Amino acid sequence: MKDFELIYASQLRAKQRESRALVIDIRDRKEYESEHWPGAVSYPYDQLERGTARLPKNRKLILYCDHGGGSMQMARMLGEQGYHVASVVGGYEAMKKISKNYFKNRENM
């Protein structure tokens, strides 16, 4: 039984809007600072794994990583802890293929 939802990159914007979900980039900080999904916050995988991140239990969490594997593992772990969580299939690479216009480069902010 899965304790998390899988969503496709093409669904991310709608899911983010409809549920006021918190989009979490679990890649390392340098990757996040280079570019990330608009509105996403950075909680690197190792920080989540250690349990040092303070995550809201009253909001849906949507995780993404580079290719989807890490975010799926973390979504499973957080789901088992009672969080309402989803993972983006294919991760950042799939998101980039959908539309580069959705990403923000820190230099352009």
The 8 nearest C-alpha neighbors of each residue, nearest first, counted from 0:
[[1, 2, 3, 75, 79, 78, 4, 76],
 [2, 0, 3, 75, 4, 78, 79, 74],
 [1, 3, 78, 75, 79, 0, 4, 74],
 [4, 2, 84, 85, 1, 78, 75, 74],
 [3, 5, 85, 86, 84, 6, 2, 1],
 [6, 4, 86, 85, 87, 88, 3, 7],
 [7, 5, 87, 88, 86, 10, 4, 85],
 [6, 8, 88, 9, 10, 87, 11, 5],
 [7, 9, 94, 11, 10, 87, 93, 6],
 [8, 10, 7, 11, 97, 12, 94, 6],
 [11, 9, 7, 8, 13, 12, 14, 6],
 [10, 12, 14, 8, 13, 9, 15, 7],
 [11, 13, 15, 14, 10, 16, 9, 8],
 [12, 14, 16, 15, 11, 10, 17, 9],
 [15, 13, 11, 17, 16, 12, 18, 10],
 [14, 16, 20, 12, 13, 19, 17, 18],
 [17, 15, 13, 19, 14, 18, 12, 20],
 [18, 16, 14, 15, 19, 13, 20, 12],
 [17, 19, 20, 16, 15, 14, 59, 58],
 [20, 18, 16, 15, 17, 21, 58, 59],
 [21, 19, 59, 15, 18, 60, 58, 22],
 [20, 22, 60, 61, 59, 23, 19, 58],
 [23, 21, 61, 39, 60, 62, 20, 40],
 [22, 24, 62, 40, 39, 41, 61, 25],
 [23, 25, 41, 63, 26, 40, 62, 64],
 [24, 26, 43, 44, 42, 64, 23, 63],
 [27, 25, 64, 43, 24, 30, 44, 31],
 [28, 26, 43, 30, 29, 31, 25, 44],
 [27, 29, 31, 30, 32, 26, 43, 41],
 [30, 28, 32, 31, 27, 33, 26, 34],
 [29, 31, 33, 28, 32, 27, 26, 34],
 [30, 32, 28, 35, 34, 33, 29, 27],
 [31, 33, 29, 30, 34, 28, 105, 35],
 [32, 34, 30, 31, 29, 104, 105, 35],
 [35, 33, 104, 31, 32, 103, 105, 102],
 [34, 36, 31, 102, 103, 37, 39, 104],
 [35, 37, 102, 39, 38, 101, 103, 34],
 [38, 36, 39, 102, 103, 35, 101, 22],
 [37, 39, 36, 40, 22, 21, 35, 23],
 [40, 38, 22, 23, 36, 37, 24, 41],
 [41, 39, 23, 24, 22, 38, 42, 21],
 [40, 42, 24, 23, 43, 25, 31, 39],
 [41, 43, 25, 24, 46, 23, 44, 47],
 [44, 42, 25, 27, 26, 46, 45, 41],
 [45, 43, 25, 47, 46, 48, 26, 42],
 [44, 46, 48, 47, 43, 49, 42, 25],
 [45, 47, 49, 43, 48, 44, 51, 52],
 [48, 46, 50, 44, 45, 49, 52, 51],
 [47, 49, 45, 50, 46, 44, 73, 51],
 [50, 48, 46, 47, 51, 45, 52, 44],
 [49, 51, 47, 48, 52, 46, 53, 45],
 [50, 52, 49, 46, 47, 53, 48, 45],
 [53, 51, 47, 50, 54, 46, 42, 49],
 [54, 52, 51, 55, 50, 47, 42, 56],
 [53, 55, 52, 56, 60, 82, 58, 57],
 [56, 54, 57, 58, 53, 82, 59, 60],
 [57, 55, 82, 58, 54, 83, 81, 59],
 [56, 58, 55, 59, 83, 82, 54, 60],
 [59, 57, 56, 20, 55, 60, 21, 83],
 [58, 60, 20, 83, 84, 21, 61, 18],
 [59, 61, 84, 21, 20, 22, 85, 83],
 [62, 60, 22, 85, 86, 84, 23, 21],
 [63, 61, 23, 86, 70, 22, 24, 85],
 [62, 64, 90, 70, 24, 87, 86, 25],
 [63, 65, 90, 26, 25, 70, 67, 91],
 [66, 64, 91, 90, 92, 67, 26, 63],
 [65, 67, 90, 89, 64, 92, 68, 91],
 [68, 66, 90, 89, 88, 70, 64, 69],
 [69, 67, 71, 70, 66, 72, 64, 89],
 [70, 68, 72, 71, 67, 64, 73, 44],
 [69, 71, 73, 63, 67, 72, 64, 68],
 [72, 70, 74, 68, 69, 73, 86, 67],
 [73, 71, 69, 75, 70, 74, 76, 68],
 [72, 74, 76, 70, 75, 71, 77, 69],
 [75, 73, 71, 77, 76, 72, 70, 78],
 [74, 76, 78, 72, 73, 77, 2, 3],
 [75, 77, 73, 79, 74, 78, 72, 80],
 [78, 76, 80, 74, 79, 82, 75, 73],
 [79, 77, 2, 82, 75, 81, 80, 76],
 [78, 80, 76, 77, 81, 2, 75, 82],
 [81, 79, 77, 78, 82, 76, 75, 2],
 [82, 80, 78, 79, 77, 83, 56, 2],
 [81, 83, 78, 56, 77, 84, 80, 79],
 [84, 82, 59, 78, 60, 81, 3, 58],
 [83, 85, 60, 3, 59, 82, 61, 74],
 [86, 84, 4, 61, 3, 5, 74, 62],
 [85, 87, 62, 5, 71, 61, 70, 63],
 [86, 88, 6, 90, 63, 7, 8, 5],
 [89, 87, 7, 67, 90, 6, 86, 5],
 [88, 90, 67, 66, 93, 87, 92, 91],
 [91, 89, 67, 66, 63, 64, 65, 87],
 [90, 92, 65, 94, 93, 64, 66, 95],
 [91, 93, 95, 94, 90, 66, 65, 89],
 [94, 92, 89, 96, 95, 91, 90, 8],
 [93, 95, 91, 8, 97, 92, 96, 90],
 [96, 94, 92, 99, 97, 93, 98, 91],
 [95, 97, 93, 94, 98, 92, 99, 91],
 [98, 96, 94, 95, 9, 93, 8, 99],
 [99, 97, 100, 95, 96, 101, 94, 102],
 [98, 100, 95, 101, 102, 96, 97, 94],
 [101, 99, 98, 102, 103, 95, 97, 36],
 [102, 100, 99, 98, 36, 37, 103, 95],
 [103, 101, 36, 35, 100, 99, 37, 34],
 [104, 102, 34, 35, 37, 105, 36, 101],
 [103, 105, 34, 106, 107, 33, 102, 108],
 [104, 106, 108, 107, 103, 34, 32, 33],
 [107, 105, 104, 108, 33, 103, 34, 32],
 [108, 106, 105, 104, 103, 34, 102, 33],
 [107, 105, 106, 104, 103, 34, 37, 102]]
